[in-house]
Amino acid sequence: MLALGLLLLGYTPHAGSAKAAAAGSKGQGTEQRNWVTGPEKPPISMERYRVTVQENVTIPMRDGVHLKGRLYLPQKHGPFPTLVMLNGYGHDSRTGRQMDHLPFEMAQRGYAALHVTMRGTPPSEGEKNLYNKFGTDGYDVIEWAAEQTWSNGNVGTIGASLLGINQWLAAKELPPHLRAIAPEIACTDCYDTLWYPGGMLPGPGRAARGNPEYTSAVQHRNFDRWWRERTVLAEDLQAMADHGIAALISGGWNDYITPGNVKAFAEYSTMNGSSKLIIGPEAHTSIKSLLPYSYRNYQQLWFDHYLLGLDNGIDLEDPVLIYVQGPNQWRFEKAWPIPDANLETLYLSQKRSGTAKSLNDGSLAVNQPTEKKSVARYSYSPVSGPLLPAMRSNDNGITRADQRPYEAKTLTWTTDALSVPTEVTGTLKFTFWAAANAKDTDFVIQITDVAPGGESKQVTTGYLNAPRAKSRSHPVPLTPGKIEQYQIETLPTSYVFAAGHRIRLSIAGGSKALPHQIAPQGPGLNPTPATVTIYQDAYHPSNLEIPVIGTHLKSQFQNPTAQKWTSFFEHLKALMQRNDNKPVVRQ
């Protein structure tokens, strides 16, 4: 009866509940953080209304083009707070019909919901290409809806993926009646997140989009004016924050677009924009395992507050809610990136780890290298690689395959075994020096969890096109043989490495899809063969920065004497900080 009652209230089962026995430990030092312990009753109305549907709603655009849509109205006294769903696939397409559940459900909850087909997709008029006039058309739809008799003039937007991208682009235009948005699994900078990851070429998932999306995107290899019109930049986010648009931002750690949403929140939240970040374990789908409330209940809380003015507390709780993989549990945080993360640096070392059958089997070490010259090298071609399976599929996200067969052809660096469960939450940064014998090359990295038995499980990945390392707009061809410094940021994650496991970094010249991956998303292959040299010496201390929550990482790899000195200096530092914070008494 309890389970039935929770379902009727809109709760979804916790993803880890069925496998609670298999869940791992929390990271050491995180036990007292703000963990979610179970479902709670949401402070929303549970009343549900019958819904009236109006077909063939016609909305005029400023240039004379007419868009078509479907309107859902609750059978109650209006006017209503209004939600708009801007659909580039078309509200009457198969995909659109599948998405109709969202506006229908929100109408059941008391909202007017308008599901609109964007220009160039029948039955709407106009020309279609990648994100064509998504911003200005979105503005016109929002303002048209706000003026209708069934609307109370307060408008929000809903939808996932392409429909989430549409929300960002419409909000960029600052419609006067837009109060709140809820972009799921979306991106503000889709050039770098989706189409040209790290400046690399589009991969097979983008090529499959065909005409007109892929065709128009590949005509703009660099980040140019065409892309700027289709991107929400930092100054746009600042304008949105100043305009008072509240953003409920969500997605999944295993998704390929969500990293763009996470980055947008990190920027928006520092601009005094009202925002909340919710990231679950899912791939390219809406969150299904959310606690303490279901995602739809969180969405209603958001719109109830910002469109109806209800004082329901959604603006008072911690603004970040993340799912930590390993213990498989939700946790609140006060900001993103997490402010008290320990940013720990491990250095590439030529010392063999003895754990990998790779081209070099290097180590990730606590101390900077002292060698005057030390290098690791691979030769890349688009045919023979080396390639890492760094694609993410629509359904399952990252691959679950053992990475050892692929690591054997790449360069790897591995830590010693961890002595305690260790949580890594955030974006890892790989800073390194490299040279290539060609004018163009790519770098693909992955972070894996290496079990005591040797199995290597992918955790996250990162990409970079070397000529576009400093500017996606103005690439600079490489000087063959010249040593350059680069930095790759991985896609963000929240993951606990179990005690006895190791952290491994691998690097290759490209990314590949595995046969079982459906709709693989990620970068395409660089057509230029190259021999690449990675430097790891005193003059080029290549390193991996890891955001660790709770326990310190370095202390686990030090000998007992070094650990004692580390503890002593940390204690001394704490005493000095305590004294610095004491008030000064002048006599």
N, C-alpha and C positions, 0 to 999 in steps of 0.2 A: 504493500500500500504506500510506503514511503517513497519508493522508486517511482510509482505511478504519479504520486502527488508532485514530485519534482519535475517530471516530464510535463505535466499539465501547467506548471508554473514557468515552463520555458527553459529549464535547466538541461544541459547536455552532460553525459557522463564524463568524468575526468579520464583523460587518455591513459594515464598510468594506473587507474584503479583496477583494471582487469589483470594487470601484471604487477601488482604492488610488490609481490615477493621478489620480482626480478629487478625492481628499481635499486639503483646504487645508493651510496652514501652521499650526504651533502659534503661540499668542500669543507675542509677543516677551517674553523674560524668563521664560518657563515651560519652556524646553528642558531644564533640569536638574532638574525636579521628578520625582516618582516615577511615571513612565509605565510602563504594562504593555507589554512588548515582544512577547509571544506566549503561547501556551498552555503550561501546566505540568502535570505529573502530580500529581493530587491525592493527599494522604496519607490515602486511605480504602481500605477493602476493596473489591475489584472483584468479590467473590463475589456471585452472584445466586441466589435461591432460588425454588423452585416455590411457588405461593400457593394456599391454601385459602380459599374464599369462603363466608361464612355469611350467609344472607338473613334478613330479618324479625327482626333483633335488637331487643328491646324494652327501653327504658330508662325507669324511672319518675322523674317530677319531684316536687318537694316538695309541689305542690298536687294531686297525683293524676292529672295529665295524663301520658299515655304517648307517648314519641317512638319512632320507628322508625329503624333504620339497617342498614347493611351492613358486615360485619366481614371484614377481610383479614388472614390470618395466614400467616407464612412457614412452610414445612415444614422446621422445624429445632427443636431442643430449646429450650424457653422457660424462664422467662417472658421477655417482650420489652419493650424500651422502647416506649412507646405514643404514637401520633399520632392526634389527633382532628380531623376536618374537619366543621365545623358549617355546614350548607347551608340557607339560607333559600329556595332554589328547589326543594328536594326531591331526595333521592338517586336517586329513580326517574324524575324528569322527564327530558326530552331534554337539558336543560342539565346536570342531575346526572350523567347517563350520560357526557356529554362530559368531566366533571370527574373521573370515576372513574380516569382514567389516573394521577393523582397518588397517591392512597392505594394503588393497585395497585403502582406503581413503588416506593414506600417500603416496602411489604411484601416486594417482591423484594429489597430492600436489607437486610432483617432486622428490620423494625419491624412491630409490630401496628398496623393502621390502621383506624380506625372512622369511617365516613362516615354522618353523622346528618342526618335531615330535621328542621328546626325546627318549632315548634308552629304549627298553623293551616294547614300544607301537607300534604295526604295523602301517605303513609298515617299521618302523625303526627296526634295529637289536638290540640284547643285552638283558640283564637281567634287570627287573624292580623291584625296591622297593622304599621306601619313599625317594624322592629326590636323587636317585642313580646317582652319577657322574654328577649332574646338574652343578657343578662348572667347572670341567675340560672339559666336553663336550661343555658347553657354551663357554669357552675359545676357543676351537678348531673351533667351528662354526663361531665365530666372526672373528678369524684370517683368516679362509678360505674365508669368504665373503670379507674381506678387500683386498685380493689378486686377486679377480676376475676383469676382464676387465671393467665390468659395475660399479665398485665401485671406488670412489675417495679416498678410504683408511681411511675415517673417519666414524666410526661405532657407532650407538646408539642402545639401546634396548627398547622395548615397551611391554605392556601387563599387565593384571590385575590378582589378586589373585595368583593362582599357578604360572602363567606366570610372576607375579611380584616378587614372591619368587625366581624364576629362575634367574631373573635379578640380584638380590642381590648376589646370590651364584656365578654367572658367573663373576660379577665385583670383587668379593673377590679374584679371581685368577689373576687379573690385566692384562688382555689382552692388549698388546701394542697399538692396534688400537682402543680400546674402549674409546670414548670421553665423552659420556653422557648416562644416564639411566633415565627411567621414570616409576618406579614401582608404580602401583595403588593398593590400598587395599591389602597390602602385609605385611610381617614381616621379620625382620632379625634374631630374636631369636624366632623361631616358636615352640620350646620346651615349653617356658613359656607363649607365647601368644596364641598358638593354640592347642597344643596337651596335655600339662599338665598345665592348667592355674593356676598360683600361686603355682605350684607344686602338685596340685590336680590331680586326675585321669582323663583320657579322657572321655568326655561326649558322648551322643548318636549321635551327629553329626559326631564325629570322628569315632565311631564304625561303622557307616553306610558306611564309606569309604571301609571297608572290606579288602580283600587280594589284593595286597600285602602291601598297605600303613599302615593300622591299624595293621595288623599282625606283620609287622616289627617294628612299633613304640612301641608296648606294650612289646616287648622283651628288651626294654631299658627304664626301669622305672625311672632311675636317669639320670641326665645330664652327660653323659660319653663321651668317645672319639668318639663314633659313632655319637653322637649329635653334637660334636664340628665340625666335618667335614661338617655338614649340617647347621651350624649356622655362621652368620657374627658377630664376636665379636668386642669389642671396638678397639683392635689392628688392626683388618682387616679394619675397617672404617678409621682408621688413615692412613693405607697404601693406601687405595683408594683415600683419600684426597691428600696425597703426590703425588700420581700418576696423579692427575688432572682430575678425573672422576667427572663430574657434575651430580647432582641427583635432578630430579624433582619428589618430593614425594607427594602422594595424597591419599585421602580416605574420609571416612565419620564418623561422631561422633557416629552413631548408628550401625556401623560395628563391627564385633568381631575380625578382623585381623588388622584393621587400627591402634589400639594402638601400635602395633609393629613398624609401619611406623613412627608414631609420635615420639616414643622414639629414633628411628634411626636418625631422623632429629635433635633432640635435641643434640645428641652426635656429629653428623657429622658437624653441623654448628659451633661447638666450635673448630673444628679441621682445620679451614680454608678451608673446602671443599666447592666448589661452589654448593649451594643447595637452593631449594625453597620448601615450604610446603603449600599445598592447601587442606583444609579440609572442606567438605560440610556437609549437614544434612543427607545424604543418609545412607542406610544400606550397604549390600554387593553388590555394583554396582558402576560403574564409575559415576563421578559427572555430573549431568544433569542440574543443576540450577545455573551454575557458572556465575559470573559477576566480572569484566567488560567484559571479553571475554568468549567464550565457552572453555571447556577444550581442545578440539582438536586444537583450535587456540593457546592456551597457549603452548600446546605440540609442535606445529610447531615453535612458537617463540623460544622455548628452543633449538630445534634441528637446526633451522636456525642460531642461535647464535653460538652453540658449534660444529656443524658439517660443517657449511658453513662460519663461521666467520663474519656473518652479525652484524652490530652495531645497534641492534633494541631496546636496552634499557632494555631487560628482566633481565639483571644482575644489573641494577641500582635501580629498584623499591624495596620497602620493601619486604623482603624474605618470609614473612608469610601472607597468605590470608585465613581467617577463616569465617565460617558462624555462626553467633550468633543466637542461638535458643531463641525465645521469640519475639524480634523485627523482626526476620527472615530476616536478612540483612547481607551482606558481609562487612568485614573490614580488612584493612591491619594492620600488626604489624611488628615491627622491629626485633623481636626475639621470640623464644619459648624455655622454658617457658617465658611468658610475664614478662619483667624485673621489671616493676613498679606495679606488682600485690601486693595487701596487703594480706600477709599470716596471716590470723586471726585464732586464736585458741579458740575453744569452748570445754568446759569440760563436761564429763559425770557426771550427778547429779542424786541423788536419788529422788529429788523433782519431784512430779508428774506434768506432763504438762497439764493434763486434756483434752488431744486431741486424745488419742489413747487407744483403748481397747486391749492392749497387755499384755504380762506377767508382765511387770514392769511399763510401761508408764513413763519413766524417761524424764529428760530435758537436753538440751544442754545449758550450762550456761557460762557466761562471766568469772566468777571467779573460781579459783581452789577450789576443794572440801576441807572442813575443818574437815569432820568426820574422826575419827580414823579408823573406819572400815565400809565399805559399799559395798555390792555386789549385783549383779543380776545374775540369774541362769536359765539355761534351760537344759533339758535332750534330747539328740539326738539319733535317730536310723534311719537307712536307709529306714525303712518302714514308720514310723510315723512322721519323721522329728524332729524338725521344719525345713521346707524348704522354700526358697524364689524363686520366678520365675525369676531367674537371667540369664536365657538363652537369646540369641539373635538369631533371625531367619534370614535366607538369604534375605528374601524379605522385612520385616518391621523392622528388628533390635530389639530394646527393646520392651517389651510388653507395650501396652497402657491400660491394665486392671487396675482397681482400686486395690490398694495393701492392703486395709484394711483387707480383709478376710485372707490374708497370714500373715500380721503383727500381727494379733490377737494371733498367736501361737509363736511369736518371741519376742526378746527384742527390745525395741525402745527407742530413745531419740529424743526429738523435741524442736526446738527453740520457743521463743515467736514470735508473728506475726511481719513481717518486716514492717517498716514504709514507706520505699521507694522501688522502683524497684531496685533489686540488681543482678549484673552480677557475675557469678562464671565461670571462664575460666581457665582451667588447670587440674591438677591432685590433688584430695583430698587425704589426708593422715590420716589414722586412727591409732593412737598409743595407745596401751592398754595393760593391764596386765590381764592374765587369767591363770586358772588352770583347768585341766581335770583329771578325775579318770581313764583314759585309756592311753595307750602308743601312740595312734594316734588319731587325730581329725582334722577336717577342720573348717574354718571360712568363711562364705559368708556374705558380707555386701551389702547393697544398700542405695543409697541416693534418697529420694523422695521429691517431691514438694507437700505440703499439702495445699489445697485450703481452703478458709474460711468456706465452707460447709462441710469440712472433707475429701473430696476425696484426695487420695494419689497417685500421678503419678510418676512413676519411671523416674529418671534422669540418673543415672549411677550405676555401680556395682563394686565389687572387691572380690578377692578370695585369700585364703592362706591355704596351708597344713602345720600344726604346726611343724612336725618334719623336714620339709624342709624350715623353715622360714629363717635360716641363710645360708643354702647351699643346692642347688638343687642336687649337686653331692654327698654329704655325709650327708644324713639325720641322725638326732639324735632322737631316740625314746624318748617320753615324760616320765618324772618321775611322776607317778600318784600323784596328790595333790600338786605338786610343782608349785609355781607362777612364770610365765615367762612373759617377755615383748615381744610384737609383733608389727609389723607395716604392714598395708595393704595399698597399693596404688590403688585407683580406676582407672578404665579406664578413659582417659581424656575426657573432655566435654567443651562446651561453652553454657551457659544457663542463662537466666534471670528469677529470681524468682520475681513475681509481688508483688506490695505492698499489704499487708494484708495476704500474704501467709507465710508458715513456711517451714523450712528445717528439714527433719527427717532422722535419721540414724537408720537402722535396722540391726540386726545380727542374723544369724541362723547357723545351722550345715551343710547345703547342699543347692543344687540348683535343681530346677525342671523345666521341660518344660510344658507349657500350651497346651491344646489340639489343639488350633487354630494355634500354631506356626509351620511354615514349616521349616524343616531342622534345628532344634534348635542346637545352638552351645554354648558350655560352659563346665564347669567341670562335671565329673561324681560323683557318691555318694561314700563317705567313708563307707566301710563295717563295721567299728568298732563303736558300740554304746558307748556313753560317756555322762557323766554329766559335763557340762562346767560352770565354775564360772567366771564372769567378775568383776574385781575390779574397784571401782570408789571412792577412798578415798584420804586423804592427802598424804598417802605413795605411792599410786598408782593412780596418776592423769591422768587417761585415757582421751584422747582428740581427737578431729577432727580438722585438719588444713585445712582451706578453702581458695583457692586463689580468692580473690575478686578484681574486676577491678572497679575503680572509688570510690564510697562512702565506708566509713568504715562500717563494719558489726557490730562490738561491740557497737558502739555508739547508734545503733538503739534499743538496749536492755537495755540501762542504764536509770536511772531516770534523770530528768532535771538537778539536782545539779551535778550528776556525769558527765553528758554531758558537763557542763560548765567547770569542772576541766579538762576533757579530752581535750577540745578545748584549754584551757589555756596552758597545758603542750605541746600540739602539736605546738602551736604558739611559745612557748619558745624554743622548740627543733629546729624549723625552723630558729629562730634568731641566735642560737648558731652555726648551720651549716653554715649560711650565713657569720658569723664572722670568722669561721674556714677557709673559702675559700678565705678570703681577703689576698692579698699579704702582706708579712711582710717587713716593711721598717726598715732597719738598719741605725742608725745614728752614 
